[in-house]
């Protein structure tokens, strides 16, 4: 499963201006999909709407299990998403780290 594929689906939502899909720890599965989403100013969308949007446009197992709304996403000077920085807080203090 490609995170880019899921990001493309979420990014196609009219309210979404930025998205990063990351793997976060999950007690049952070991790791699960979380979408970090920046919403366009003045727009509103719920976690359930984002998940439903994904399920309508991609296989159900590719949909994120949770969505977190952010004001901005960590980027490098060249504008590339810094996924390791976005993931780090969720994996802190765990034995298994994901790169």
N, CA, C and O atoms as CSV, one atom per row, in Angstrom:
chain,resi,resn,atom,element,x,y,z
A,1,UNK,N,N,0.855,-1.188,0.000
A,1,UNK,CA,C,0.000,0.000,0.000
A,1,UNK,C,C,0.891,1.239,0.000
A,1,UNK,O,O,1.783,1.389,0.835
A,2,UNK,N,N,0.629,2.093,-0.934
A,2,UNK,CA,C,1.445,3.294,-1.058
A,2,UNK,C,C,0.783,4.466,-0.362
A,2,UNK,O,O,-0.390,4.756,-0.596
A,3,UNK,N,N,1.549,5.150,0.508
A,3,UNK,CA,C,0.989,6.311,1.196
A,3,UNK,C,C,0.683,7.418,0.188
A,3,UNK,O,O,-0.238,8.208,0.396
A,4,UNK,N,N,1.447,7.478,-0.897
A,4,UNK,CA,C,1.233,8.506,-1.926
A,4,UNK,C,C,-0.138,8.323,-2.577
A,4,UNK,O,O,-0.830,9.298,-2.869
A,5,UNK,N,N,-0.517,7.084,-2.798
A,5,UNK,CA,C,-1.832,6.770,-3.377
A,5,UNK,C,C,-2.950,7.297,-2.478
A,5,UNK,O,O,-3.900,7.918,-2.956
A,6,UNK,N,N,-2.832,7.046,-1.182
A,6,UNK,CA,C,-3.837,7.503,-0.214
A,6,UNK,C,C,-3.825,9.030,-0.123
A,6,UNK,O,O,-4.880,9.662,-0.062
A,7,UNK,N,N,-2.636,9.614,-0.115
A,7,UNK,CA,C,-2.517,11.076,-0.082
A,7,UNK,C,C,-3.204,11.705,-1.289
A,7,UNK,O,O,-3.886,12.722,-1.160
A,8,UNK,N,N,-3.024,11.100,-2.461
A,8,UNK,CA,C,-3.656,11.627,-3.685
A,8,UNK,C,C,-5.176,11.630,-3.568
A,8,UNK,O,O,-5.834,12.585,-3.979
A,9,UNK,N,N,-5.728,10.558,-3.008
A,9,UNK,CA,C,-7.175,10.461,-2.834
A,9,UNK,C,C,-7.664,11.545,-1.870
A,9,UNK,O,O,-8.640,12.238,-2.158
A,10,UNK,N,N,-6.990,11.693,-0.729
A,10,UNK,CA,C,-7.400,12.697,0.264
A,10,UNK,C,C,-7.218,14.108,-0.294
A,10,UNK,O,O,-8.055,14.985,-0.083
A,11,UNK,N,N,-6.103,14.310,-1.013
A,11,UNK,CA,C,-5.819,15.630,-1.578
A,11,UNK,C,C,-6.878,16.045,-2.605
A,11,UNK,O,O,-7.085,17.235,-2.840
A,12,UNK,N,N,-7.545,15.062,-3.213
A,12,UNK,CA,C,-8.579,15.374,-4.209
A,12,UNK,C,C,-9.847,15.926,-3.556
A,12,UNK,O,O,-10.732,16.421,-4.255
A,13,UNK,N,N,-9.949,15.848,-2.222
A,13,UNK,CA,C,-11.108,16.425,-1.525
A,13,UNK,C,C,-11.025,17.947,-1.616
A,13,UNK,O,O,-9.969,18.524,-1.354
A,14,UNK,N,N,-12.131,18.604,-1.986
A,14,UNK,CA,C,-12.079,20.057,-2.202
A,14,UNK,C,C,-11.677,20.895,-0.987
A,14,UNK,O,O,-11.208,22.021,-1.155
A,15,UNK,N,N,-11.847,20.380,0.223
A,15,UNK,CA,C,-11.522,21.159,1.430
A,15,UNK,C,C,-10.052,21.007,1.845
A,15,UNK,O,O,-9.571,21.749,2.701
A,16,UNK,N,N,-9.341,20.051,1.243
A,16,UNK,CA,C,-7.977,19.719,1.683
A,16,UNK,C,C,-6.924,20.476,0.875
A,16,UNK,O,O,-6.935,20.446,-0.355
A,17,UNK,N,N,-6.007,21.162,1.586
A,17,UNK,CA,C,-4.921,21.865,0.894
A,17,UNK,C,C,-3.582,21.150,1.057
A,17,UNK,O,O,-2.693,21.300,0.218
A,18,UNK,N,N,-3.433,20.380,2.124
A,18,UNK,CA,C,-2.195,19.623,2.355
A,18,UNK,C,C,-2.541,18.337,3.068
A,18,UNK,O,O,-3.473,18.292,3.872
A,19,UNK,N,N,-1.788,17.288,2.773
A,19,UNK,CA,C,-2.010,16.023,3.468
A,19,UNK,C,C,-0.712,15.230,3.549
A,19,UNK,O,O,0.110,15.255,2.633
A,20,UNK,N,N,-0.550,14.534,4.656
A,20,UNK,CA,C,0.542,13.567,4.812
A,20,UNK,C,C,-0.065,12.326,5.439
A,20,UNK,O,O,-0.799,12.420,6.423
A,21,UNK,N,N,0.235,11.167,4.878
A,21,UNK,CA,C,-0.254,9.906,5.427
A,21,UNK,C,C,0.936,9.208,6.068
A,21,UNK,O,O,1.967,9.002,5.428
A,22,UNK,N,N,0.784,8.847,7.329
A,22,UNK,CA,C,1.883,8.208,8.073
A,22,UNK,C,C,1.387,6.948,8.778
A,22,UNK,O,O,0.189,6.780,9.003
A,23,UNK,N,N,2.318,6.073,9.120
A,23,UNK,CA,C,2.000,4.904,9.925
A,23,UNK,C,C,2.210,5.247,11.390
A,23,UNK,O,O,3.246,5.798,11.763
A,24,UNK,N,N,1.231,4.924,12.214
A,24,UNK,CA,C,1.347,5.171,13.648
A,24,UNK,C,C,1.101,3.862,14.399
A,24,UNK,O,O,0.476,2.946,13.864
A,25,UNK,N,N,1.598,3.771,15.657
A,25,UNK,CA,C,1.443,2.531,16.420
A,25,UNK,C,C,-0.027,2.190,16.641
A,25,UNK,O,O,-0.860,3.072,16.849
A,26,UNK,N,N,-0.324,0.904,16.592
A,26,UNK,CA,C,-1.679,0.419,16.840
A,26,UNK,C,C,-1.566,-0.857,17.657
A,26,UNK,O,O,-0.821,-1.770,17.301
A,27,UNK,N,N,-2.316,-0.914,18.764
A,27,UNK,CA,C,-2.211,-2.086,19.658
A,27,UNK,C,C,-2.597,-3.374,18.939
A,27,UNK,O,O,-1.957,-4.407,19.136
A,28,UNK,N,N,-3.636,-3.325,18.109
A,28,UNK,CA,C,-4.142,-4.533,17.462
A,28,UNK,C,C,-3.321,-4.929,16.238
A,28,UNK,O,O,-2.977,-6.100,16.075
A,29,UNK,N,N,-3.005,-3.963,15.381
A,29,UNK,CA,C,-2.369,-4.270,14.097
A,29,UNK,C,C,-0.863,-4.008,14.078
A,29,UNK,O,O,-0.190,-4.377,13.116
A,30,UNK,N,N,-0.322,-3.374,15.128
A,30,UNK,CA,C,1.097,-3.024,15.126
A,30,UNK,C,C,1.309,-1.637,14.546
A,30,UNK,O,O,2.045,-0.818,15.097
A,31,UNK,N,N,0.642,-1.388,13.412
A,31,UNK,CA,C,0.729,-0.083,12.772
A,31,UNK,C,C,-0.569,0.178,12.020
A,31,UNK,O,O,-1.166,-0.738,11.456
A,32,UNK,N,N,-0.994,1.424,12.018
A,32,UNK,CA,C,-2.214,1.775,11.301
A,32,UNK,C,C,-2.016,3.105,10.581
A,32,UNK,O,O,-1.050,3.822,10.843
A,33,UNK,N,N,-2.928,3.428,9.682
A,33,UNK,CA,C,-2.787,4.621,8.847
A,33,UNK,C,C,-3.434,5.838,9.495
A,33,UNK,O,O,-4.605,5.808,9.876
A,34,UNK,N,N,-2.652,6.908,9.614
A,34,UNK,CA,C,-3.176,8.186,10.100
A,34,UNK,C,C,-2.945,9.225,9.018
A,34,UNK,O,O,-1.872,9.284,8.418
A,35,UNK,N,N,-3.958,10.043,8.775
A,35,UNK,CA,C,-3.817,11.140,7.817
A,35,UNK,C,C,-3.712,12.445,8.592
A,35,UNK,O,O,-4.542,12.734,9.454
A,36,UNK,N,N,-2.694,13.223,8.280
A,36,UNK,CA,C,-2.543,14.563,8.846
A,36,UNK,C,C,-2.998,15.519,7.756
A,36,UNK,O,O,-2.432,15.541,6.663
A,37,UNK,N,N,-4.018,16.303,8.054
A,37,UNK,CA,C,-4.681,17.096,7.025
A,37,UNK,C,C,-4.704,18.585,7.374
A,37,UNK,O,O,-5.008,18.969,8.503
A,38,UNK,N,N,-4.382,19.403,6.394
A,38,UNK,CA,C,-4.540,20.850,6.514
A,38,UNK,C,C,-5.724,21.224,5.623
A,38,UNK,O,O,-5.744,20.914,4.432
A,39,UNK,N,N,-6.704,21.892,6.221
A,39,UNK,CA,C,-7.939,22.246,5.510
A,39,UNK,C,C,-7.851,23.690,5.026
A,39,UNK,O,O,-7.288,24.560,5.691
A,40,UNK,N,N,-8.421,23.913,3.858
A,40,UNK,CA,C,-8.463,25.251,3.269
A,40,UNK,C,C,-9.160,26.224,4.214
A,40,UNK,O,O,-10.136,25.864,4.873
A,41,UNK,N,N,-8.662,27.451,4.280
A,41,UNK,CA,C,-9.259,28.477,5.142
A,41,UNK,C,C,-10.735,28.635,4.808
A,41,UNK,O,O,-11.109,28.766,3.642
A,42,UNK,N,N,-11.563,28.621,5.835
A,42,UNK,CA,C,-12.998,28.797,5.635
A,42,UNK,C,C,-13.746,27.514,5.318
A,42,UNK,O,O,-14.976,27.486,5.361
A,43,UNK,N,N,-13.016,26.452,5.000
A,43,UNK,CA,C,-13.658,25.171,4.694
A,43,UNK,C,C,-13.749,24.337,5.974
A,43,UNK,O,O,-12.986,24.545,6.917
A,44,UNK,N,N,-14.679,23.405,5.992
A,44,UNK,CA,C,-14.716,22.497,7.134
A,44,UNK,C,C,-15.044,21.102,6.643
A,44,UNK,O,O,-15.854,20.913,5.736
A,45,UNK,N,N,-14.400,20.137,7.262
A,45,UNK,CA,C,-14.596,18.736,6.919
A,45,UNK,C,C,-14.291,17.931,8.180
A,45,UNK,O,O,-13.419,18.307,8.963
A,46,UNK,N,N,-14.999,16.839,8.373
A,46,UNK,CA,C,-14.794,16.032,9.577
A,46,UNK,C,C,-13.906,14.826,9.280
A,46,UNK,O,O,-13.676,14.470,8.124
A,47,UNK,N,N,-13.416,14.214,10.346
A,47,UNK,CA,C,-12.630,12.992,10.227
A,47,UNK,C,C,-13.441,11.929,9.487
A,47,UNK,O,O,-12.923,11.264,8.591
A,48,UNK,N,N,-14.706,11.770,9.858
A,48,UNK,CA,C,-15.571,10.762,9.226
A,48,UNK,C,C,-15.735,11.019,7.725
A,48,UNK,O,O,-15.768,10.078,6.931
A,49,UNK,N,N,-15.838,12.290,7.339
A,49,UNK,CA,C,-15.986,12.635,5.917
A,49,UNK,C,C,-14.726,12.272,5.121
A,49,UNK,O,O,-14.818,11.767,4.002
A,50,UNK,N,N,-13.553,12.531,5.704
A,50,UNK,CA,C,-12.284,12.191,5.033
A,50,UNK,C,C,-12.172,10.674,4.861
A,50,UNK,O,O,-11.803,10.194,3.790
A,51,UNK,N,N,-12.493,9.923,5.919
A,51,UNK,CA,C,-12.419,8.458,5.862
A,51,UNK,C,C,-13.404,7.929,4.808
A,51,UNK,O,O,-13.052,7.059,4.010
A,52,UNK,N,N,-14.630,8.454,4.808
A,52,UNK,CA,C,-15.642,8.027,3.835
A,52,UNK,C,C,-15.200,8.361,2.407
A,52,UNK,O,O,-15.384,7.554,1.496
A,53,UNK,N,N,-14.621,9.543,2.212
A,53,UNK,CA,C,-14.117,9.984,0.906
A,53,UNK,C,C,-13.103,8.951,0.378
A,53,UNK,O,O,-13.133,8.586,-0.798
A,54,UNK,N,N,-12.213,8.492,1.257
A,54,UNK,CA,C,-11.207,7.499,0.871
A,54,UNK,C,C,-11.847,6.164,0.520
A,54,UNK,O,O,-11.494,5.533,-0.477
A,55,UNK,N,N,-12.786,5.746,1.345
A,55,UNK,CA,C,-13.423,4.441,1.120
A,55,UNK,C,C,-14.229,4.410,-0.178
A,55,UNK,O,O,-14.373,3.356,-0.796
A,56,UNK,N,N,-14.751,5.561,-0.588
A,56,UNK,CA,C,-15.500,5.623,-1.849
A,56,UNK,C,C,-14.569,5.563,-3.055
A,56,UNK,O,O,-14.980,5.133,-4.133
A,57,UNK,N,N,-13.328,5.987,-2.886
A,57,UNK,CA,C,-12.413,6.151,-4.017
A,57,UNK,C,C,-11.244,5.176,-4.043
A,57,UNK,O,O,-10.510,5.114,-5.029
A,58,UNK,N,N,-11.067,4.419,-2.974
A,58,UNK,CA,C,-9.966,3.449,-2.909
A,58,UNK,C,C,-10.447,2.245,-2.102
A,58,UNK,O,O,-11.525,2.282,-1.510
A,59,UNK,N,N,-9.657,1.194,-2.078
A,59,UNK,CA,C,-10.014,0.012,-1.294
A,59,UNK,C,C,-10.148,0.404,0.180
A,59,UNK,O,O,-9.370,1.212,0.686
A,60,UNK,N,N,-11.126,-0.166,0.855
A,60,UNK,CA,C,-11.405,0.160,2.250
A,60,UNK,C,C,-10.200,0.080,3.169
A,60,UNK,O,O,-10.042,0.904,4.070
A,61,UNK,N,N,-9.337,-0.928,2.937
A,61,UNK,CA,C,-8.175,-1.100,3.825
A,61,UNK,C,C,-7.142,0.007,3.638
A,61,UNK,O,O,-6.240,0.158,4.462
A,62,UNK,N,N,-7.267,0.786,2.559
A,62,UNK,CA,C,-6.331,1.886,2.319
A,62,UNK,C,C,-6.751,3.173,3.020
A,62,UNK,O,O,-5.965,4.114,3.132
A,63,UNK,N,N,-7.990,3.204,3.486
A,63,UNK,CA,C,-8.484,4.419,4.150
A,63,UNK,C,C,-7.789,4.581,5.505
A,63,UNK,O,O,-7.502,3.590,6.178
A,64,UNK,N,N,-7.520,5.822,5.904
A,64,UNK,CA,C,-6.906,6.024,7.224
A,64,UNK,C,C,-7.870,5.602,8.327
A,64,UNK,O,O,-9.088,5.685,8.166
A,65,UNK,N,N,-7.314,5.148,9.449
A,65,UNK,CA,C,-8.169,4.796,10.588
A,65,UNK,C,C,-8.399,6.024,11.459
A,65,UNK,O,O,-9.314,6.051,12.282
A,66,UNK,N,N,-7.552,7.049,11.271
A,66,UNK,CA,C,-7.776,8.297,11.991
A,66,UNK,C,C,-7.260,9.474,11.164
A,66,UNK,O,O,-6.376,9.331,10.319
A,67,UNK,N,N,-7.837,10.625,11.436
A,67,UNK,CA,C,-7.456,11.856,10.740
A,67,UNK,C,C,-7.187,12.913,11.798
A,67,UNK,O,O,-7.979,13.103,12.721
A,68,UNK,N,N,-6.063,13.594,11.652
A,68,UNK,CA,C,-5.743,14.680,12.572
A,68,UNK,C,C,-5.626,15.955,11.758
A,68,UNK,O,O,-4.929,15.994,10.744
A,69,UNK,N,N,-6.309,16.992,12.203
A,69,UNK,CA,C,-6.276,18.254,11.477
A,69,UNK,C,C,-5.164,19.134,12.030
A,69,UNK,O,O,-5.028,19.286,13.244
A,70,UNK,N,N,-4.374,19.709,11.138
A,70,UNK,CA,C,-3.230,20.534,11.507
A,70,UNK,C,C,-3.341,21.899,10.834
A,70,UNK,O,O,-4.045,22.063,9.837
A,71,UNK,N,N,-2.628,22.877,11.402
A,71,UNK,CA,C,-2.549,24.200,10.776
A,71,UNK,C,C,-1.517,24.195,9.662
A,71,UNK,O,O,-1.636,24.937,8.686
A,72,UNK,N,N,-0.497,23.346,9.816
A,72,UNK,CA,C,0.581,23.244,8.833
A,72,UNK,C,C,1.274,21.898,9.009
A,72,UNK,O,O,1.120,21.240,10.038
A,73,UNK,N,N,2.035,21.494,7.999
A,73,UNK,CA,C,2.806,20.261,8.067
A,73,UNK,C,C,4.294,20.594,7.963
A,73,UNK,O,O,4.688,21.484,7.209
A,74,UNK,N,N,5.120,19.869,8.730
A,74,UNK,CA,C,6.571,20.100,8.723
A,74,UNK,C,C,7.146,19.833,7.343
A,74,UNK,O,O,6.923,18.776,6.753
A,75,UNK,N,N,7.896,20.818,6.834
A,75,UNK,CA,C,8.520,20.681,5.510
A,75,UNK,C,C,9.979,21.096,5.561
A,75,UNK,O,O,10.408,21.826,6.454
A,76,UNK,N,N,10.734,20.610,4.576
A,76,UNK,CA,C,12.127,21.022,4.438
A,76,UNK,C,C,12.149,22.385,3.754
A,76,UNK,O,O,11.108,22.894,3.338
A,77,UNK,N,N,13.337,22.971,3.639
A,77,UNK,CA,C,13.493,24.262,2.967
A,77,UNK,C,C,13.041,24.200,1.513
A,77,UNK,O,O,12.633,25.208,0.936
A,78,UNK,N,N,13.119,22.995,0.922
A,78,UNK,CA,C,12.718,22.845,-0.481
A,78,UNK,C,C,11.241,22.468,-0.622
A,78,UNK,O,O,10.759,22.232,-1.730
A,79,UNK,N,N,10.532,22.414,0.498
A,79,UNK,CA,C,9.091,22.149,0.445
A,79,UNK,C,C,8.692,20.687,0.526
A,79,UNK,O,O,7.511,20.363,0.403
A,80,UNK,N,N,9.661,19.792,0.730
A,80,UNK,CA,C,9.344,18.368,0.845
A,80,UNK,C,C,8.802,18.074,2.249
A,80,UNK,O,O,9.318,18.588,3.242
A,81,UNK,N,N,7.767,17.248,2.317
A,81,UNK,CA,C,7.213,16.870,3.623
A,81,UNK,C,C,8.263,16.130,4.436
A,81,UNK,O,O,8.967,15.266,3.913
A,82,UNK,N,N,8.368,16.469,5.713
A,82,UNK,CA,C,9.307,15.786,6.611
A,82,UNK,C,C,8.543,14.721,7.394
A,82,UNK,O,O,8.173,14.924,8.550
A,83,UNK,N,N,8.317,13.587,6.744
A,83,UNK,CA,C,7.494,12.536,7.351
A,83,UNK,C,C,8.094,12.004,8.648
A,83,UNK,O,O,7.364,11.678,9.583
A,84,UNK,N,N,9.424,11.914,8.706
A,84,UNK,CA,C,10.035,11.398,9.942
A,84,UNK,C,C,9.691,12.304,11.117
A,84,UNK,O,O,9.472,11.824,12.229
A,85,UNK,N,N,9.643,13.612,10.878
A,85,UNK,CA,C,9.283,14.559,11.945
A,85,UNK,C,C,7.802,14.440,12.296
A,85,UNK,O,O,7.426,14.558,13.463
A,86,UNK,N,N,6.976,14.211,11.301
A,86,UNK,CA,C,5.535,14.073,11.543
A,86,UNK,C,C,5.235,12.784,12.316
A,86,UNK,O,O,4.333,12.743,13.153
A,87,UNK,N,N,6.018,11.723,12.014
A,87,UNK,CA,C,5.800,10.420,12.658
A,87,UNK,C,C,6.359,10.346,14.072
A,87,UNK,O,O,5.785,9.690,14.942
A,88,UNK,N,N,7.488,11.026,14.297
A,88,UNK,CA,C,8.253,10.869,15.539
A,88,UNK,C,C,7.443,10.915,16.840
A,88,UNK,O,O,7.624,10.040,17.687
A,89,UNK,N,N,6.547,11.913,17.035
A,89,UNK,CA,C,5.832,11.996,18.310
A,89,UNK,C,C,4.989,10.757,18.621
A,89,UNK,O,O,4.785,10.424,19.789
A,90,UNK,N,N,4.508,10.084,17.599
A,90,UNK,CA,C,3.647,8.917,17.809
A,90,UNK,C,C,4.445,7.683,18.223
A,90,UNK,O,O,3.923,6.799,18.902
A,91,UNK,N,N,5.712,7.627,17.811
A,91,UNK,CA,C,6.552,6.455,18.077
A,91,UNK,C,C,7.486,6.657,19.268
A,91,UNK,O,O,8.212,5.738,19.647
A,92,UNK,N,N,7.474,7.848,19.859
A,92,UNK,CA,C,8.366,8.156,20.974
A,92,UNK,C,C,8.205,7.140,22.106
A,92,UNK,O,O,7.092,6.785,22.493
A,93,UNK,N,N,9.345,6.684,22.621
A,93,UNK,CA,C,9.305,5.785,23.765
A,93,UNK,C,C,8.920,4.355,23.417
A,93,UNK,O,O,8.712,3.540,24.316
A,94,UNK,N,N,8.821,4.037,22.146
A,94,UNK,CA,C,8.483,2.666,21.748
A,94,UNK,C,C,9.743,1.941,21.322
A,94,UNK,O,O,10.702,2.556,20.856
A,95,UNK,N,N,9.731,0.624,21.487
A,95,UNK,CA,C,10.880,-0.186,21.112
A,95,UNK,C,C,11.071,-0.155,19.598
A,95,UNK,O,O,12.185,-0.003,19.095
A,96,UNK,N,N,9.956,-0.302,18.888
A,96,UNK,CA,C,10.037,-0.407,17.419
A,96,UNK,C,C,9.868,0.984,16.804
A,96,UNK,O,O,8.867,1.661,17.042
A,97,UNK,N,N,10.821,1.386,16.040
A,97,UNK,CA,C,10.735,2.667,15.349
A,97,UNK,C,C,10.535,2.404,13.868
A,97,UNK,O,O,11.043,1.417,13.337
A,98,UNK,N,N,9.818,3.257,13.215
A,98,UNK,CA,C,9.595,3.098,11.788
A,98,UNK,C,C,10.257,4.270,11.069
A,98,UNK,O,O,10.084,5.424,11.459
A,99,UNK,N,N,11.006,3.970,10.030
A,99,UNK,CA,C,11.703,5.038,9.284
A,99,UNK,C,C,10.810,5.613,8.207
A,99,UNK,O,O,11.222,6.518,7.481
